[in-house]
Amino acid sequence: MNRLIAIESLMSDGEKRRLQEIWEPRAVAQPPSNAWMDLCVMPDGEIRHYGKLDGRRVYIASRDGGLSWKTFDVDDMSAFCAGTQCRKSGRWVQSYWLAGEGGFQGSEMPAPPEGAAGWQAALSDEGPGGKARWVKVSDDDVRCPRAPLALSTGRVLIAANGNTFPMSPVVACSDDEGLTWRTATLEPAPMHEIAWPHQGVRWQNGACEPTILERSDGSLLLVARTSQDVHYFYESFDGGETWTKPRPTSLHGTLTMPTLLRLSSGAALIFFCNTQPLPEVNMDAVWPPLKQSEKEGRGEDVFTNRDANHAAISFDDGKTWRGFRELILNPLRCAADFRTFGGSDEVLDKSVHQFQAIELPFGKVLLACGQHAACRKLLIFDPQWLMETSREEDLHLGLINLSTQVYYKSVSGNKRTRSGHCAWNRTSGAILLPDPDGNYEEALFLQANPDPRLVSPLQGVVWNFPAAKKGEVSIRLRPGGEGLTISLADRWFNPSDPYVGAFSPFQFTLYERECPEGAWSECRLVWDETGCGVFLNERPLVRLKAACPAPNGLCYLILQSAPRPGCGSGSYVKRLS
């Protein structure tokens, strides 16, 4: 039975109606493991996500299209867990690396036979909960295998990455539904090099955590995580036997997982973190000191771009993408105890990166995303939501839709003692204060803060809207004496990043003296391919030329305190649209 039909067959009329009503992303559960490949659909339409609860293997299950979930224990540790079902015989396939970095890299694994090692495939004719048998995939030293992909031809592909420096994609192919395998090793993407504004090198990931999409003509698109500012892509025109050299995509993302999903409509989705990390610092000046391996790019010092995740949709097999909308923001993004909050769990990273998704009836999508239990979610949304052309923010729900975090000077590097892996503690820079009109309403206030405990004195707010090559944004504001720097960008930046203007098409600073005294003003930015006009209370203020290209359009507004702290009062913001 078709999976979508099977899922729908379990639902009541009321449940179908509730699912159909979902539009924007809605959290429906906390998965019991970090997002990778623990999500699957049973033949009868039950949806499962495997993981652990209090150290024991469990799965959560939904029999109403993902709307509600119940937890079940798994007592047979040798039983097959989540996997991909082959198109011809219905056999289930999953893949694991049986040594190395551990379970956080993959999924719940049936107990392998004694002596098994290396890259292995678990097969089951019964599926999740049934008996598993094991087959060696190859002797390649790999990590991070992704969920198997069953092609329309019947071939099964598994994408992983090599473990030896500089890490590059490895694709395994099977034409007998997992009994035998052959592999192809792809070239790595370029390494990160120290160039302005960086003072050190990023963690060097050549090309890893690869994801594959089967296009409508049967060709394949592979997108990989890299150390660059963007993901890189490869193509195959022979079913995965051979691949092109790596080329940069227009999709921003640094050291974060991309995930592709083909929909039954023919459209494709990509889940990724459309984010820019802070520039690398002088590694020798970090205190407490970093390990030599971290200084040399063989480990990470800190992740600063994993607090927002995104989706984009393509109607031409991945040639162009639209949407670029935030799915969720990290609920811990402003936590002063970010490093240690929640303990180590079964994972160390507290982020919303990493994804696995399935299609649901009525065109909806179920997405597992995130790592640590304090951050990860199961979401349902309608991909057509990505095609909206407007968004408004009036702060009536507080700061839930905004990024305002700033960083404290913290311990850097991999885990040393307690939990706290490549992470800095934070606080909220911009905050809600009483509206200066004294009307009992609140407004967002931001002002440079010279507190020596902070990594940067800059305060800011970052807001996402549907990507557009032509459009306008309006801001109801009251700039302070220090001024308010306004940027339009094609990706998320840290609110306190001093280099936003260097990588944004448009930026300018608005000062208190340019606005009516003691009153709110309306600042409007109108852009197209020729530039951006800035209007203050409908009066033309300045015309900006694009400082850099934005091939997918603009999708972010970044407001920051002007870069000279202590030069005057802060600024208020009341509404964004």
Backbone torsions as a table, in degrees:
resi	resn	phi	psi	omega
1	MET	NA	138.0	174.4
2	ASN	-53.7	135.2	-175.9
3	ARG	-58.0	-42.3	-178.4
4	LEU	-64.0	-40.2	177.8
5	ILE	-65.7	-40.3	-179.4
6	ALA	-64.0	-44.7	179.0
7	ILE	-60.7	-45.5	-178.0
8	GLU	-65.7	-31.3	-176.9
9	SER	-64.7	-22.2	-180.0
10	LEU	-86.7	-8.6	-170.7
11	MET	-95.5	142.0	173.1
12	SER	-77.1	169.0	178.3
13	ASP	-60.8	-39.1	178.7
14	GLY	-65.4	-40.5	178.5
15	GLU	-66.4	-39.6	176.5
16	LYS	-60.5	-42.9	180.0
17	ARG	-63.7	-42.6	179.8
18	ARG	-63.9	-39.7	178.5
19	LEU	-66.8	-42.7	179.9
20	GLN	-61.9	-28.1	-177.3
21	GLU	-78.1	-14.9	-179.2
22	ILE	-70.1	132.8	-178.3
23	TRP	-124.7	-75.4	178.4
24	GLU	-79.7	164.4	-176.0
25	PRO	-54.5	131.2	179.4
26	ARG	-129.9	123.7	177.4
27	ALA	-72.9	129.9	-178.3
28	VAL	-118.0	-15.1	-179.3
29	ALA	-170.1	165.5	168.8
30	GLN	-105.4	115.3	-179.3
31	PRO	-66.6	151.7	-177.1
32	PRO	-82.0	5.8	174.0
33	SER	-151.1	165.2	177.3
34	ASN	-67.4	152.6	-175.3
35	ALA	-67.5	126.0	174.9
36	TRP	-159.7	-76.5	179.1
37	MET	-154.9	39.2	178.5
38	ASP	-98.1	3.3	-176.4
39	LEU	-100.3	135.6	179.5
40	CYS	-156.5	164.7	176.5
41	VAL	-116.8	125.4	177.9
42	MET	-74.7	159.4	-179.6
43	PRO	-57.0	-29.0	-178.9
44	ASP	-87.1	0.6	178.5
45	GLY	101.3	-3.5	175.4
46	GLU	-70.7	136.5	177.3
47	ILE	-102.0	132.7	-179.7
48	ARG	-125.7	149.4	168.5
49	HIS	-134.7	115.6	-178.7
50	TYR	-82.3	160.7	177.9
51	GLY	171.4	-151.4	-179.2
52	LYS	-132.4	148.7	173.8
53	LEU	-135.2	118.1	-177.5
54	ASP	53.7	39.3	176.5
55	GLY	82.8	-3.6	-179.4
56	ARG	-105.6	145.7	177.6
57	ARG	-70.5	133.2	177.6
58	VAL	-141.8	171.9	161.7
59	TYR	-138.6	149.0	171.0
60	ILE	-100.9	143.8	-174.7
61	ALA	-131.4	145.5	175.2
62	SER	-127.5	132.2	176.3
63	ARG	-118.4	25.0	177.1
64	ASP	-137.4	38.0	176.1
65	GLY	74.4	22.1	178.0
66	GLY	92.6	2.4	-177.4
67	LEU	-72.8	-37.1	179.8
68	SER	-140.1	156.9	-171.4
69	TRP	-138.2	149.6	177.7
70	LYS	-132.8	145.1	-176.9
71	THR	-95.5	137.6	178.4
72	PHE	-129.9	139.5	175.8
73	ASP	-77.3	150.0	172.5
74	VAL	-114.8	111.0	-177.4
75	ASP	-91.5	-30.7	-178.6
76	ASP	-89.5	101.5	-176.2
77	MET	-74.1	-8.4	177.1
78	SER	-93.7	-5.2	-176.7
79	ALA	-73.7	147.4	177.5
80	PHE	-61.6	141.1	178.9
81	CYS	-105.1	-139.1	-178.8
82	ALA	-71.7	155.4	178.6
83	GLY	-172.1	-171.8	177.7
84	THR	-110.3	136.3	-179.6
85	GLN	-94.1	129.7	179.6
86	CYS	-69.3	153.5	-173.1
87	ARG	-75.9	-33.1	-172.3
88	LYS	-85.7	-65.2	-173.8
89	SER	-89.5	-17.2	-175.3
90	GLY	87.5	4.9	177.9
91	ARG	-62.6	146.4	178.5
92	TRP	-100.3	143.2	-177.8
93	VAL	-133.9	138.8	170.0
94	GLN	-144.9	161.6	-173.5
95	SER	-133.9	144.2	-178.1
96	TYR	-144.6	152.3	166.2
97	TRP	-102.4	123.6	-168.0
98	LEU	-91.2	11.8	173.5
99	ALA	-152.6	172.6	175.2
100	GLY	104.8	-127.0	-164.7
101	GLU	-79.1	-14.6	172.9
102	GLY	105.5	179.9	-170.3
103	GLY	-66.5	-21.7	-177.2
104	PHE	-67.2	-14.9	-179.8
105	GLN	-83.6	-15.0	-173.7
106	GLY	-135.3	-118.1	-176.2
107	SER	-146.5	176.5	175.4
108	GLU	-60.9	133.9	-169.1
109	MET	-123.8	129.7	172.4
110	PRO	-61.8	147.6	-178.5
111	ALA	-58.1	120.7	-178.4
112	PRO	-77.2	162.5	177.3
113	PRO	-66.3	152.7	-179.5
114	GLU	-58.9	132.5	178.2
115	GLY	91.0	-10.6	179.3
116	ALA	-67.8	140.2	-179.1
117	ALA	-153.1	164.1	176.2
118	GLY	80.5	-156.0	-176.9
119	TRP	-83.8	113.8	-175.0
120	GLN	-124.2	152.4	171.3
121	ALA	-113.2	134.0	171.6
122	ALA	-98.5	130.5	-178.9
123	LEU	-118.8	148.1	175.8
124	SER	-152.2	128.7	174.2
125	ASP	-82.2	-14.6	-179.6
126	GLU	-95.4	-23.6	179.3
127	GLY	89.4	-169.0	-178.4
128	PRO	-53.0	128.3	-175.9
129	GLY	93.1	-12.2	-178.8
130	GLY	-95.2	-176.5	-177.9
131	LYS	-72.5	139.5	178.9
132	ALA	-111.5	143.4	169.4
133	ARG	-123.4	156.1	-169.8
134	TRP	-116.4	141.2	179.1
135	VAL	-134.9	136.1	177.1
136	LYS	-73.8	127.9	176.8
137	VAL	-80.2	-53.1	178.3
138	SER	-168.6	174.7	175.2
139	ASP	-91.6	3.7	177.7
140	ASP	-60.1	137.8	176.5
141	ASP	-84.6	96.8	-173.8
142	VAL	-118.6	166.6	171.3
143	ARG	-140.7	168.5	170.4
144	CYS	55.7	45.4	174.9
145	PRO	-62.6	141.5	177.7
146	ARG	-96.7	170.1	179.8
147	ALA	-59.3	136.7	178.8
148	PRO	-57.5	149.8	178.0
149	LEU	-117.0	121.2	177.4
150	ALA	-91.4	114.5	-178.6
151	LEU	-79.0	164.5	179.2
152	SER	-64.8	-21.9	179.1
153	THR	-79.1	-10.9	-174.2
154	GLY	100.4	-15.9	177.3
155	ARG	-67.5	147.3	176.7
156	VAL	-115.3	132.5	178.1
157	LEU	-117.3	143.8	170.3
158	ILE	-128.4	125.0	177.5
159	ALA	-102.0	134.2	176.4
160	ALA	-141.8	-170.5	172.5
161	ASN	-135.9	147.6	177.7
162	GLY	-64.6	151.5	-176.8
163	ASN	-93.3	-15.6	-179.0
164	THR	-86.1	146.1	-179.5
165	PHE	-58.9	134.7	11.8
166	PRO	-101.1	19.3	-179.4
167	MET	67.0	120.8	177.8
168	SER	-144.9	160.3	-178.1
169	PRO	-64.1	144.0	171.0
170	VAL	-127.0	127.0	-178.2
171	VAL	-115.5	123.1	176.8
172	ALA	-98.9	137.8	-179.6
173	CYS	-120.5	140.0	173.5
174	SER	-135.4	131.2	176.8
175	ASP	-106.3	6.6	177.6
176	ASP	-127.4	34.4	175.0
177	GLU	57.5	43.1	169.5
178	GLY	100.4	-4.1	-177.8
179	LEU	-73.1	-38.5	178.0
180	THR	-134.3	153.3	-174.9
181	TRP	-138.9	154.1	168.3
182	ARG	-137.7	154.3	-172.8
183	THR	-126.0	155.4	173.3
184	ALA	-128.3	130.3	178.7
185	THR	-102.1	126.9	-176.8
186	LEU	-95.6	165.2	178.3
187	GLU	-75.9	148.8	175.9
188	PRO	-76.8	159.3	170.5
189	ALA	-75.4	166.0	179.4
190	PRO	-60.7	151.4	176.9
191	MET	-78.2	156.0	175.0
192	HIS	-72.5	136.1	178.3
193	GLU	-119.4	148.7	-179.9
194	ILE	-72.6	117.6	176.1
195	ALA	-150.9	152.3	-178.4
196	TRP	-48.8	134.9	7.3
197	PRO	-94.0	13.8	-177.1
198	HIS	-77.4	141.6	173.5
199	GLN	-111.3	-1.7	178.4
200	GLY	-147.4	179.9	-177.7
201	VAL	-102.1	145.4	175.5
202	ARG	-74.1	164.7	169.9
203	TRP	-56.3	124.9	-172.1
204	GLN	-87.1	100.2	172.5
205	ASN	-110.4	108.0	-177.6
206	GLY	-57.4	-63.0	174.2
207	ALA	-165.1	113.9	-173.4
208	CYS	-142.0	178.7	-176.9
209	GLU	47.7	49.1	-174.0
210	PRO	-71.7	147.8	178.2
211	THR	-127.5	144.0	-173.2
212	ILE	-123.0	140.3	174.5
213	LEU	-121.2	130.4	171.3
214	GLU	-86.6	121.0	-179.1
215	ARG	-79.8	169.6	-176.7
216	SER	-64.6	-25.0	178.9
217	ASP	-93.0	5.7	179.1
218	GLY	92.2	-12.3	175.9
219	SER	-72.2	166.9	-173.8
220	LEU	-121.5	142.2	174.3
221	LEU	-117.0	125.1	177.0
222	LEU	-116.4	129.7	178.0
223	VAL	-120.4	136.7	-173.7
224	ALA	-128.4	153.6	171.2
225	ARG	-72.8	140.4	178.4
226	THR	-140.0	178.9	174.4
227	SER	-92.7	-0.3	179.4
228	GLN	-80.8	-177.6	176.9
229	ASP	-76.0	-15.3	-176.8
230	VAL	-132.2	160.6	170.5
231	HIS	-73.0	155.3	175.3
232	TYR	-111.7	155.4	-178.3
233	PHE	-130.8	156.2	177.1
234	TYR	-131.9	157.8	176.3
235	GLU	-130.3	148.4	173.9
236	SER	-130.6	136.7	-179.4
237	PHE	-117.7	14.0	178.5
238	ASP	-134.4	34.0	175.2
239	GLY	76.2	17.4	177.3
240	GLY	101.8	4.1	178.6
241	GLU	-70.9	-44.8	179.8
242	THR	-131.9	157.0	-174.6
243	TRP	-137.6	153.3	176.8
244	THR	-72.9	171.8	172.7
245	LYS	-70.9	156.5	-179.2
246	PRO	-70.2	142.2	176.0
247	ARG	-136.1	149.2	-179.1
248	PRO	-71.8	140.0	171.0
249	THR	-86.3	179.5	171.8
250	SER	-96.4	11.6	-175.8
251	LEU	-98.2	115.7	-179.9
252	HIS	-72.2	149.4	179.9
253	GLY	161.6	125.8	-176.8
254	THR	-124.6	119.6	177.1
255	LEU	54.8	39.7	177.2
256	THR	-136.1	154.6	-173.5
257	MET	-80.0	130.7	166.0
258	PRO	-96.2	152.3	177.1
259	THR	-143.4	126.2	179.9
260	LEU	-101.4	145.9	177.5
261	LEU	-142.5	124.7	173.9
262	ARG	-88.0	129.8	177.7
263	LEU	-94.9	157.2	-179.3
264	SER	-64.1	-21.0	177.9
265	SER	-74.1	-13.0	-175.1
266	GLY	100.9	-17.1	176.6
267	ALA	-71.5	161.7	177.9
268	ALA	-125.9	144.7	175.1
269	LEU	-114.1	147.3	167.3
270	ILE	-126.1	132.2	175.5
271	PHE	-106.5	130.1	-175.5
272	PHE	-163.5	176.5	176.3
273	CYS	-108.9	98.6	-178.5
274	ASN	-78.0	69.1	-167.9
275	THR	-136.2	156.7	178.7
276	GLN	-120.4	120.8	177.6
277	PRO	-74.1	163.7	171.9
278	LEU	-62.4	150.8	177.6
279	PRO	-60.4	151.7	178.0
280	GLU	-69.1	141.1	-178.0
281	VAL	-95.0	175.5	172.9
282	ASN	-68.2	106.9	-173.4
283	MET	-63.4	-27.9	-179.2
284	ASP	-74.1	-15.9	-178.5
285	ALA	-95.4	-3.1	-177.5
286	VAL	-72.3	135.9	176.8
287	TRP	-133.5	135.9	-10.2
288	PRO	-55.4	154.1	-170.1
289	PRO	-66.3	151.0	175.3
290	LEU	-82.5	160.3	171.0
291	LYS	-70.4	157.1	179.1
292	GLN	-61.0	-37.8	-179.9
293	SER	-63.5	-36.0	178.7
294	GLU	-70.4	-36.3	177.0
295	LYS	-65.7	-31.3	-174.7
296	GLU	-92.1	3.5	178.6
297	GLY	86.3	14.9	176.0
298	ARG	-100.7	16.8	175.6
299	GLY	-169.4	170.3	-176.3
300	GLU	-102.6	146.7	173.0
301	ASP	-92.4	-48.3	179.0
302	VAL	-159.9	141.2	173.1
303	PHE	-96.1	124.9	178.8
304	THR	-124.8	18.3	-177.5
305	ASN	-136.7	30.4	-177.4
306	ARG	-118.5	25.7	-177.7
307	ASP	-104.3	1.7	176.8
308	ALA	-141.7	137.1	173.7
309	ASN	-125.9	162.1	-166.7
310	HIS	-142.4	164.8	171.8
311	ALA	-136.4	146.8	172.7
312	ALA	-136.0	155.6	-176.6
313	ILE	-122.9	143.2	179.1
314	SER	-126.0	138.2	176.4
315	PHE	-111.5	9.9	-179.5
316	ASP	-135.4	41.8	175.0
317	ASP	62.0	34.1	173.9
318	GLY	88.2	7.6	177.0
319	LYS	-72.9	-41.3	176.9
320	THR	-132.4	155.7	-176.1
321	TRP	-132.7	148.5	-178.9
322	ARG	-134.3	156.7	177.0
323	GLY	108.0	-83.2	179.6
324	PHE	53.8	48.5	-175.9
325	ARG	-103.4	145.3	174.5
326	GLU	-66.7	133.7	173.2
327	LEU	-89.7	-54.6	172.3
328	ILE	-145.5	157.2	168.9
329	LEU	-105.4	147.9	-179.3
330	ASN	-59.2	121.0	179.8
331	PRO	-64.1	-16.3	179.4
332	LEU	-100.2	11.9	-168.4
333	ARG	-61.7	-21.4	179.3
334	CYS	-113.6	18.8	-173.6
335	ALA	-75.5	126.9	178.5
336	ALA	-69.2	-20.4	177.1
337	ASP	-112.3	36.7	-175.0
338	PHE	-53.5	-40.9	-174.7
339	ARG	-62.5	-40.8	-172.3
340	THR	-107.8	-6.6	-175.6
341	PHE	-57.4	129.5	175.5
342	GLY	78.7	1.4	-178.2
343	GLY	69.6	-169.6	-174.9
344	SER	-81.3	-15.7	-178.4
345	ASP	51.4	-150.7	173.6
346	GLU	-96.1	-1.0	176.1
347	VAL	-134.8	160.9	-176.6
348	LEU	-99.1	-31.1	-173.6
349	ASP	-83.9	133.6	177.5
350	LYS	-105.2	84.6	-174.2
351	SER	-140.9	172.0	173.1
352	VAL	-110.1	16.5	173.2
353	HIS	-86.6	163.5	-172.0
354	GLN	87.4	135.5	-171.0
355	PHE	-146.7	151.1	162.5
356	GLN	-149.2	138.5	-173.9
357	ALA	-140.7	151.4	172.5
358	ILE	-134.8	155.1	175.9
359	GLU	-84.4	144.3	177.0
360	LEU	-113.6	167.6	174.3
361	PRO	-58.7	160.8	176.6
362	PHE	63.7	25.6	175.2
363	GLY	78.1	7.2	-178.6
364	LYS	-83.9	166.3	179.4
365	VAL	-132.0	137.0	173.1
366	LEU	-103.8	124.9	-176.7
367	LEU	-122.3	128.7	166.8
368	ALA	-97.6	129.6	-179.4
369	CYS	-146.6	152.3	176.2
370	GLY	100.5	169.8	-174.9
371	GLN	-115.2	-79.7	-175.7
372	HIS	-64.8	151.3	-179.2
373	ALA	-58.5	-27.1	-179.8
374	ALA	-76.0	-10.3	-173.7
375	CYS	-122.8	-30.3	-169.6
376	ARG	-76.2	153.1	-176.8
377	LYS	-144.4	156.8	162.2
378	LEU	-106.0	123.8	-176.7
379	LEU	-119.8	149.9	168.1
380	ILE	-120.7	136.5	175.1
381	PHE	-152.7	166.4	177.0
382	ASP	-100.9	121.2	-179.1
383	PRO	-56.5	-25.1	177.9
384	GLN	-66.3	-19.6	173.8
385	TRP	-58.1	-29.8	178.9
386	LEU	-64.5	-20.3	-176.0
387	MET	-91.2	1.4	175.8
388	GLU	-58.2	155.2	-177.2
389	THR	-116.9	4.9	-179.4
390	SER	-148.2	160.1	175.3
391	ARG	-157.2	148.0	177.7
392	GLU	-131.4	151.2	176.6
393	GLU	-140.0	113.1	179.2
394	ASP	-115.4	10.8	173.8
395	LEU	69.8	13.5	-178.3
396	HIS	-70.4	-16.5	173.9
397	LEU	-106.1	19.3	-178.6
398	GLY	78.1	-140.8	-174.7
399	LEU	-102.4	19.4	-173.2
400	ILE	-60.7	-28.3	-177.0
401	ASN	-102.4	11.6	-175.2
402	LEU	-125.4	149.0	170.5
403	SER	-101.1	124.2	-178.5
404	THR	-133.1	7.7	-170.7
405	GLN	-69.5	144.7	169.0
406	VAL	-128.2	158.5	-170.6
407	TYR	-107.0	139.7	167.6
408	TYR	-85.0	151.3	172.5
409	LYS	-65.5	118.3	-169.2
410	SER	-133.6	174.0	172.3
411	VAL	-65.8	132.5	178.5
412	SER	-108.6	168.7	175.7
413	GLY	94.4	179.8	-179.8
414	ASN	-68.0	172.9	-175.8
415	LYS	-57.2	131.2	179.2
416	ARG	-110.7	-55.4	-177.4
417	THR	-121.8	-84.7	178.0
418	ARG	-88.1	-175.0	176.5
419	SER	-57.7	147.1	-179.6
420	GLY	143.9	69.4	-171.1
421	HIS	-98.8	111.7	175.4
422	CYS	51.8	47.7	-172.5
423	ALA	-141.1	148.9	174.3
424	TRP	-115.8	145.3	172.0
425	ASN	-71.3	156.1	-172.9
426	ARG	-137.8	177.1	166.1
427	THR	-154.0	171.6	177.2
428	SER	-86.5	127.3	176.1
429	GLY	-78.8	-70.6	174.9
430	ALA	-67.6	137.0	-177.4
431	ILE	-137.0	163.4	176.4
432	LEU	-87.3	126.8	177.8
433	LEU	-128.9	165.6	177.4
434	PRO	-57.3	137.3	174.5
435	ASP	-54.9	130.0	-178.6
436	PRO	-61.9	-11.6	174.8
437	ASP	-76.4	-9.2	179.0
438	GLY	69.0	30.7	-176.7
439	ASN	-96.5	12.9	178.8
440	TYR	72.6	5.3	172.2
441	GLU	-89.4	174.0	178.9
442	GLU	-119.3	155.3	176.2
443	ALA	-137.9	155.5	179.1
444	LEU	-80.3	128.6	-177.4
445	PHE	-118.4	132.2	175.6
446	LEU	-137.7	137.8	-178.0
447	GLN	-152.9	138.0	178.3
448	ALA	-55.0	140.4	-175.2
449	ASN	-126.2	110.4	-177.3
450	PRO	-79.6	13.7	179.7
451	ASP	-49.3	119.3	-176.8
452	PRO	-66.5	-12.0	177.9
453	ARG	-76.1	-16.5	-176.4
454	LEU	-87.5	149.5	176.3
455	VAL	-66.2	-36.6	-179.2
456	SER	-142.1	144.8	177.0
457	PRO	-76.5	-13.6	-176.5
458	LEU	-66.5	141.1	172.6
459	GLN	-118.0	149.7	-178.2
460	GLY	-161.4	173.7	174.9
461	VAL	-139.1	136.5	-176.4
462	VAL	-122.4	127.7	-173.6
463	TRP	-133.5	132.5	-177.8
464	ASN	-98.5	143.9	172.8
465	PHE	-140.9	163.4	-177.9
466	PRO	-58.3	134.2	-175.9
467	ALA	-60.4	138.7	-179.4
468	ALA	-151.0	137.5	174.2
469	LYS	-83.2	-14.5	177.9
470	LYS	-144.6	127.2	-178.5
471	GLY	179.5	-168.3	177.8
472	GLU	-149.9	150.0	177.1
473	VAL	-128.4	137.1	177.6
474	SER	-117.1	141.8	-178.9
475	ILE	-130.6	122.5	171.8
476	ARG	-90.6	117.0	-168.4
477	LEU	-146.8	168.3	174.9
478	ARG	-143.6	89.2	-176.3
479	PRO	-63.6	147.6	176.4
480	GLY	-95.7	-176.2	-176.7
481	GLY	-63.1	-30.7	-179.6
482	GLU	-76.9	-15.2	-179.6
483	GLY	91.8	162.9	-179.7
484	LEU	-129.4	118.9	179.0
485	THR	-88.8	128.5	-174.9
486	ILE	-118.7	126.5	-178.9
487	SER	-128.8	145.8	169.9
488	LEU	-114.7	128.9	-172.8
489	ALA	-139.3	170.4	179.9
490	ASP	-106.7	13.5	178.8
491	ARG	-158.2	166.4	176.2
492	TRP	-75.6	136.2	171.3
493	PHE	-120.5	156.7	171.7
494	ASN	-63.1	137.7	-179.5
495	PRO	-56.4	-26.9	-177.9
496	SER	-103.6	15.3	-178.4
497	ASP	-73.5	118.1	-179.1
498	PRO	-75.9	-6.4	-176.1
499	TYR	-106.6	15.8	179.8
500	VAL	-54.5	-44.7	-176.9
501	GLY	-64.4	-27.0	-179.0
502	ALA	-72.4	-19.3	-176.1
503	PHE	-124.1	15.6	179.0
504	SER	-114.4	141.0	178.7
505	PRO	-59.9	-37.8	-174.6
506	PHE	-134.5	134.4	174.8
507	GLN	-153.5	141.0	173.1
508	PHE	-154.5	166.2	179.5
509	THR	-118.6	131.2	179.1
510	LEU	-106.5	132.4	-175.9
511	TYR	-112.4	157.7	-178.1
512	GLU	-56.7	-38.7	-175.9
513	ARG	-65.7	-17.4	-179.2
514	GLU	-87.3	-6.6	-174.4
515	CYS	-114.7	157.4	175.8
516	PRO	-58.7	137.2	-176.8
517	GLU	-69.3	131.9	174.6
518	GLY	66.2	27.4	-178.0
519	ALA	-142.3	157.7	175.7
520	TRP	-78.7	146.0	176.6
521	SER	-122.9	158.8	176.3
522	GLU	-112.8	116.9	177.4
523	CYS	-106.1	126.1	-176.2
524	ARG	-121.6	130.9	177.5
525	LEU	-113.8	123.4	-177.2
526	VAL	-122.1	117.6	-175.2
527	TRP	-124.9	155.9	170.0
528	ASP	-153.0	-163.6	-175.8
529	GLU	-68.6	-17.2	-176.9
530	THR	-92.2	-16.4	-179.4
531	GLY	151.7	-163.8	-176.7
532	CYS	-135.5	123.9	174.9
533	GLY	-94.6	136.9	179.5
534	VAL	-111.8	127.6	-178.4
535	PHE	-123.5	135.2	177.0
536	LEU	-117.4	115.4	-175.3
537	ASN	51.2	43.7	178.3
538	GLU	69.4	7.4	176.3
539	ARG	-98.3	126.3	178.6
540	PRO	-57.8	130.6	-177.0
541	LEU	-109.7	-48.7	-178.5
542	VAL	-161.5	154.7	174.6
543	ARG	-116.6	123.2	-175.8
544	LEU	-105.3	140.8	170.8
545	LYS	-94.4	147.6	-179.3
546	ALA	-66.2	127.0	179.8
547	ALA	-82.4	-19.8	179.6
548	CYS	-158.7	159.4	-178.1
549	PRO	-75.1	157.3	173.8
550	ALA	-139.1	81.3	-170.8
551	PRO	-61.0	-25.0	179.7
552	ASN	-98.9	3.9	-177.0
553	GLY	93.5	177.0	179.6
554	LEU	-96.3	144.0	-178.2
555	CYS	-145.1	7.9	-179.1
556	TYR	-139.0	138.7	169.6
557	LEU	-111.4	125.9	179.4
558	ILE	-120.8	121.2	176.5
559	LEU	-110.1	130.6	-178.1
560	GLN	-138.3	149.7	169.7
561	SER	-59.5	142.8	-179.5
562	ALA	-59.7	151.0	-168.0
563	PRO	-71.0	10.7	178.2
564	ARG	-116.4	90.4	-178.1
565	PRO	-63.9	150.1	176.9
566	GLY	80.2	12.6	-177.3
567	CYS	-99.3	10.6	179.7
568	GLY	151.4	-173.2	-177.3
569	SER	-74.4	164.5	-179.6
570	GLY	-84.1	-178.2	-174.1
571	SER	-115.1	151.2	175.8
572	TYR	-111.6	144.8	175.6
573	VAL	-131.0	134.3	-174.2
574	LYS	-113.3	-34.4	-175.6
575	ARG	-155.3	145.4	175.9
576	LEU	-126.2	138.2	177.2
577	SER	-157.3	NA	NA
